[in-house]
Amino acid sequence: MTERYTTTDAGSPAPSDDQSLTVGPDGPILLQDHYLIEQMAMFNRERIPERQPHAKGGGAFGHFEVTNDVSRYTRAAVFQPGTKTETLVRFSTVAGERGSPDTWRDPRGFAVKFYTSEGNFDMVGNNTPIFFIRDPLKFQHFIRSQKRRAANNLRDHNMQWDFWTLSPESAHQVTWLMGDRGIPKTWRHMNGYGSHTYSWINHAGEIFWVKYHFITDQGIDFLTQEDADRLAGEDADYHQRDLYDVIERANSPAGHSRCRSCRSRTPRPTGSTPSI
């Protein structure tokens, strides 16, 4: 039987996995002990800081199958008729930390990774078809307004509403957030929407602008504020547990996707530069 050794990150045998290198039996520890330095460096970096938005989430693997012919709009292999592509979908909250309740009122992230024959295609999305802002320069300020206030480490509704009222373009999204869809019953009972507009190019070189909508087959359902508050105290991982339990019972959730498209046309010169 081959004897097993503790190894360094490079795969070579470690000098010792329980003692540091010293000057003699009772001398000082030496910095030339590369295995000690390697272990300390690994220990210091093994906890990855949580991401800013969408820190808490969960997901599942599945597949995406094309059931209608959209080849006149795109030549991408993943969207050709009959193509079946392995996928990974991650659902998340936006403002909450990793230990926060799943049932807080919050938009839900809906990110999809397609493992296509032409490479991985990542699509970022939410459970709402619109967003709070258009200008990316505002994004950092928006996220900070939804997080904890630096002065006291507490959530601050005044800070949230201060940003929204000073950014009137967020009004449409705020109505979604404060409505029924702000607290979905489960991740299975909400739709997903690609956050951005994408371009499809067909074999003739024509360009079509598209938006992706992922429609749940389970139907839209939501929690009341009272039920959401109760579940936040009883089971902070309610949505994650629901998805895991359903898949374990071999009753995987399903949905279908739709694409809204329009053809891109070359604009006519007007002699002036429009403001955007």
N, C-alpha and C positions, 0 to 999 in steps of 0.2 A: 504494500500500500504506500502510495506516495505521501511523504510528509508535507503538511500544509504550513506555509509561512505567512506571517503578516507582511504585507508589501507596502511600498510607498505608492504615491499617485502614479509614478512612472512604471510601476510593476516590478521593481527590483525588491529583493528581501529587505525588510527593515532591520536596522541594527538591534533594536529592542523595542517591544511594544509596552513595556512597563517601567523602564528606567531611562533617565536622561544621561547624556554623555557628560562626565565630570573629569576634573583634573585629579586623578587618584580617587581612592575610596571616599574621602571626606572633603575633596576640593570643590571649587565653584563649578556651576553648570556652564557649559561652553555654548556660545552662539553658533559655532560650527556644526552643532548637532542639527543637521538639515531636517531630520524626521520630526524632531520636536517643533521646529519652526513651522513645518508643513502642517502638523496637527493643530497648532495654535491658530494658524491662519484659517484653516478649515472651520474650526470652532467659531471663530469670530464672524464668519461669513455664511454660516449654514442657515440662518434665519433671513429669508428674503423679505424686505420691507413690503407691506401691502401697497397695492397700487392706489392711486388717488380716487378716481371714481370707479364704480363697479368692483369694489374690493371683494364683496361676498357674492358667491354664485355657485352654480352647479350645472352639470350638463349630461349629455348622453350621446352615444354614437348611434347612427342610423343610416338611412340611404335616401337619395333623391332620385326619382325616376321620371323621365320625360314622357308624358302621355299624349301630348298634342304636338303638332308639327309647327315649329317656329323657325325652321331653317331659312325661310325667306328673309328673316330679320337678322340672323346671326350665323356665323360659321364656327363658333366655339363648339368644341367637341362635346362639352358637358351638356349642351342644350339640343343635341341632335335627337330625333325621334327614337324612342326605345332605350336611350342611354340610361344606365343605372350607375349612380356614383355614391361611394361611401361618404358620409358626412359626420361632422361633429357640431352639435349645437350647445352653446353655453347661455344660460339664463342668469340674470343677476339683478340686484338692486343697484342704485346709483350712488346715493349719499351715505349709506350705512357702512360701518366698518365690518370687518370679517366676523365679529361676534354679534352683530346687530340682528334684530328679528327680521324674518322674511316677510312679515305682514305689515311692515311700516308702509304708510302711504308714500309712494315713490314711483317714478318711471321704472320699467324693467328693461334691462339690456337683453338683446336677442341677437347674438353673434353666431354666424354660420361659417364653417370651414368645409369647402368642397375638395375632396381628394381626387382631382380630375386627372385624366390621362395626359394633360398638357401642363400639369403643375398644380400646386395648391392655390385655391381661390378663396380669399377671406372676405367676408361681407359683414360689416358692422351694422347693427340695427337696434331698434327699440320696439316696445309694444305700442308705439304711437307713430302715426304717419308723418308727424311734424316735429319740430324741435323748438327749444326756447330762443335760440339765436341763429343768426346767419354768419356774422363776422367772427372768424376764429380767434381774433384778439380778445374777445369777450369771454371765451370759454374758461380760461383759468379763473377769472373773477367770478363767473357763474358757479363753478364747482366749489370754490372757497366759500361762497355765500350759503351753500347747502350743507357745508360741513360744520364742525364744532368751532365756536368762537375762540380765538387764541387767548383772550383775556381770562376766560373762566373754564375753558374746555367743555362748554355746554352747547347743545343745539340752540339756535337763536332764530325764532320765527321773524323777528324784526329785520334781521340781516337778510333772510330769504326774501321777504316781501319788498325790502328796500331795492334789491337788485331787480326784481320783476317789475316794480312800478317805474323804475328808471329805464327799463328796457321794454317799451310797449310792444315790440315784436314778439314777446314771449306770451302775450295774452291768450293766444289760441292754445298753446301747449298747457298753460296753467288751467284752462277750463277742462282739459282732458285729465290732468293730474287730480284736480279737486272733484271730479265726477266719479262715476262708478268704476271706471277702468283704472283709477289710481290705486286700487287694491284688488288685483285679480284673485279669484278663489284659489287657483293653483297655476302653475306654469302651463298646464295643459289647457287652461281655459282662457287663453289670450292669443291674439294674433301677433305676428312679427312683421316689421316693415324695415326695409333697407334704408339707412339714414341718408344715403346719397343718391343722386341721379347718375346712372351708368350709361355708357355708349355701347351699343351693339353694332358690329360691322358685318355685313353679309358678304357672300362670294362676289358680288358685283361692286364691292367697295362702298356701298351706301351706308350711311350712319343713321342709327335710330336711338333716340334717348329713351331709357327705360327706368321704371321704378319697380322694385320687387316687393310683393306682398305675400306673406305666408299666413294662410287662413287655417285656423284650427278646426278639425272635424269634431271636436268635443263641444263646440259652441262657446260663446262668450259668457262667462259667469264671474261673479265678484263677491267679496265679503262686505258686510256692513262694517261701519267704523267700530261698533261695539264688539263684533266677532273678531275683528282684526286686533283690537287691543287685548282681548282675552287670550287669543292664540299667541300674541307676542310674549305674554307671561308664562303660558303653559308649554309652548314648544317653539322656541326661536327658530328652529330649522324646519318649520312646517312644510314649506314648499319643496325643499330638498328631499325630505322624507317621503312626501307624496309621490314624487317622480320615481324615486328608488323603489318604493313598494309596488307601484303599478308595473314597472318593468320586471321586477322579480316575479310577479304573478303572470308573466307572459302576456300582458295586456298593454303592449307598447302604444303610447299616444301617436296619433297620425294627423296629418294636415295636408293641404294642397296649396300650391303656389300660383300666383297670378302675376303677370307683368303688364304694366301700363306703358304704352310706347307711343312715340311720335317721331316722324321723320325729321332729320336735320336738313335745313335748306340754307344755301349760301345767302346771307343778307345782302340786300341791295344797298349801295353806297348812298348816304343821305347828305354828305357834305358837312356833317356835324358829329361830334363824339357824344354818345348818350351817357348820362350819369348813371352809375350803378350803385 
